[in-house]
Amino acid sequence: MKRIISLFILIFSMTTNSFSQSGSKTYILVHGAWYGGWCWYKVVPLLQAKGYHVIAVDLPGYGNDTTAAASVTLNDYVQKVAAAANTVKDKVVLVGHSMGGAVISQAAELLGPDKVEKLVFLDAFFLRNGESIFAQVAQINEAGKTVTDFKVEHPASEYLIFSDDKKTALMNPLMIKEVFCHDCSAADIALAQEKLRWQPVACLATPINVTDSRYGAIPKYYIRCTKSRDLDRRSILHNMPCKKIYELPSSHSVFFSMPEKLVAILAEIY
């Protein structure tokens, strides 16, 4: 099974970075920390079957991108997404998972509403101008002190492994099932464990710089994974105006556990 999945991902990586056909609706999928474009391997063919053109980006240092993680900045992520968007003639929709929410926010500011049709935040950080991921995590944790129906069983201090210079962090592969993938198949958990990469800490500490006239003018949608165990994101859902908030009873890795339901929502959005 693992060999079949690896072969599928190889084929998938060859078909998701091609130039868009004019007239096709395009989704650009942006992964979160520690993952890569490969995490969308179930979602991409389902979207393609519905007629969408899909680009699953490997952010610098992830997947097939061999950039040294310690040197990567948030701007490097943004430039990679913008470059992908600019291979497409028409407008695009950006989907950001987890950390990818910060990336698509800043990329949307750069590209503007003339290029970005919509933004979809998939169990993602949902930042205001001047806010970083670290700042939002602190906000979420503070809000969590007042709720009784959610408890973080494993705080980040238990599952993050930092490099000696503290410039990068790795998700402990032995804890990925419990924190990110409790409802995923054994094959997908093994795949994630194998492909996890080091995350540049600087990207998590960098505030976004966005304006109402560009980022603020692009319609936003949020998909919350209600069974996610890493963070309770309910407190950030209204940080920015949303056209609609969706919920799926999934772990944080919904692209593994509920790809069909995720694609149904994406098809409704665009």
N, C-alpha and C positions, 0 to 999 in steps of 0.2 A: 504493500500500500504506500509506504513512504517513497519508494522508487517511482511509482506512478504519479504521486503528487509532485515530486521533483521534476519529472518530465513535463508535466502539465504546466508548471511554473516557468520552465524554460521556454516552452512554446508561447505561453502568455506574455512573457517579457519581450518576445520578438514581435508581438502583434499589438502591443499597447502604446508603443512609442512612435508609431507611424504618423505621417501628416494627415490632417483631417480632410475628408471630402467636403467640398463646399455644399452647404445646405444641411449637413448633418448636425444634429444637436450634440454638443460635446460636453462630457463630464470630465473634469480633471480631479483625480483622487489623490489626496495628500495624506500620507500615513502619519502616525504619531511616533513618540520616542521609542527607541529600541527595535521597532519593526522596520519594514521597507515596503516598496511597491508590491512586493510578492504577497502581502497580506490580503490583497484584494482578488486573489486568484479565482475565487468562486463568484465574486460580484461582477467582474469584468465581462465574462461570457454571457451572463444573464442580462446585463445592460445592452450588450451588443445584439443579443437576440431580439431586443425590443427596438432596434434600429439606431441606438446611440453610438457615437464615436467616443471612445474612452481612452484617456491617458492616465496611467498609474505611475506617478512620479517616484523615482528613488531620490530622496533628498541627499545632499552631499554627505558622504560617509556611510550610506546605507545601500543595501542591495548590491547592484552592479556598479555603484559609484564608489571609487576607492580613495576618495579624499580623506586625509588624516583627520580623525574626529576632533582632536584637541584644537585644531586650527579653525574649525567651522564657526561661523557667526549666524545670527538670525537673518542677516541680510543675504548671506549665501543661500539659505533656504529660499528666501523670497525671490532671488534672482533665478533660481532653478525653476520655480513654479511659473514665473513670468515668462521665461524662455519657452516653456512648454505651451503656455497660452498663446504666445505669439507665433507659434507654428500653425495656428488655427485661423482661418480667414474670418470667421464669424465670432459672435459672442460665445462665452463659455460659462459653465457653472463650476465653481470650486467647492469641493467637499473636503473638509478637514476633520480628521479623527484625532481626538485627544490633544496632544501638543500641536497637531496640524491646524487646530483652530486659530492659534496665534499666527501661524504661517500664512493662512489664507486671508486673515484680516489685514496683515501688512501688505501682502501681494495685491489685495483688492484696492488698497490705497494707491499703490504704484500703478496698477493697470487702469483703474477708474471704472465708472459705470458704463462707459462706452464700450468696454471690453468684457466686463464681468456682468452677466445677466442676473445671477443669484449666488448667494453663499449658503452652504449647508454645513452646520456644525454638528458633527456626529460624536455624541458624548464627549464633547470637546471643551477646551478652555474658551471662554467667551469674554474677551477682554475689552475694557474701555480704553480710551486714549490715555497713555501714560502708565498703563498697568502692565506688569510682567506676569508670567506664569507663576513664579514663586509668590508674588504678591497675591494672586488669586487663590493659590493653595492655602495661604494663611487666612484669607477671607472665608474660604469654604470650611476650614477647620474651626474657625471661630464660630461660624453659624451652626456647625455641628454640635456645639456644646448645649444648644437649646432644644435639640430634637431627641425624641425617645424611640423612634422607629427605625433608626439606622445607627450602626456601630461599625467603625473600621476595625476589623479583627487584626489586621496586619499593617501598621503604619509604615510609611516609606523607609523609616530608619531600619526596619527589619529586612527589607528586600533589596535595598540599593547597595551596590558595591562601588566604592569610589576608587579611582586611580590614585597612585601615590601623590601626584601633583594636584589632585582634586579638580582637574579640568574636565574630566569625563566621569560618567557613572553608568553602570550596567545593572539591568534587572537580573536578580538572582534566578537563573533558569529553573532551579528546583522549586521556586515559589510562584512561577508564572501561572500554573493551573489554579492555585488558590486565589490569587489576586486578580488575574485578567481573564482566565479561560475555564472557569469551573464547569460550564455547560458545553464545552467544546469536545470534539472527538479526540481520542488518544493520538490519532495521526496528526491532527492539527496542533495539538500541544507539543508533540515531538518536533514538528516542523518549526514552530515558534522558538523552542528551546535551541534548535540548531542554528537558526538564523538571527538570533538576537545580536545587536551590535551596540557599541558604546555610544552614549548620548553626551554631546557637548553641554556642559553645565552653563556656559555663557548664554546659550540660546534660551535657557529657561529663566535667566535673570534679566534679560533685555526687555525693557518696556516697548510696547508698540507705539508708533507715532502716526495717528490717523486723524482725519478731518470729517466733519459732517457732510461736506460737499462731495466727497469721493467715497470713502468707506461707508459713511453714514447713509448715503443715498442708494445703496445697493440692498435689495430685499434679502432678508435673512430668515433662515429656517433652522430649527433645532430638533435633533433626534436624541432623546435621552434613553439610555439603557438602564432600566429601573432595577435590574439585578446586579449592576456593577458594584464590585466590592472595594475598589480602590478609593473612591471619593463619592460623597453625596453632593451631586451638582445642582440640586434644586435651588439653592440660594443664588445661583448666578444666571438663572434662566431669563431674568428680566433686566439684565445688565444693559442690553440694547433692545430696541423694538424688534419683535419677531412677527413675521406674517403668520406663522403657525408653529406650535410645539408638538412634536410627536413623541410617543413612548413605545418602547419595545421591551418585553420582559426578558432581557438578555444580559449576559455578562458584558464587560467592556469590549470584548472581541466579537462584536455582533456580526462582522463580516465572515467569521468562521461558523458561528452557531445558528444564525438566522439570515443567511444571504438572500433568500427569496423574499422574506418580509421586508428586509432592508431595501431591496430593489423595487418592490412595490411602492414603497414610500417615495423613493427617488423618482420613479416614473410619475407619481402624482404631482410632485413638486415641479417637474420640468417635462 
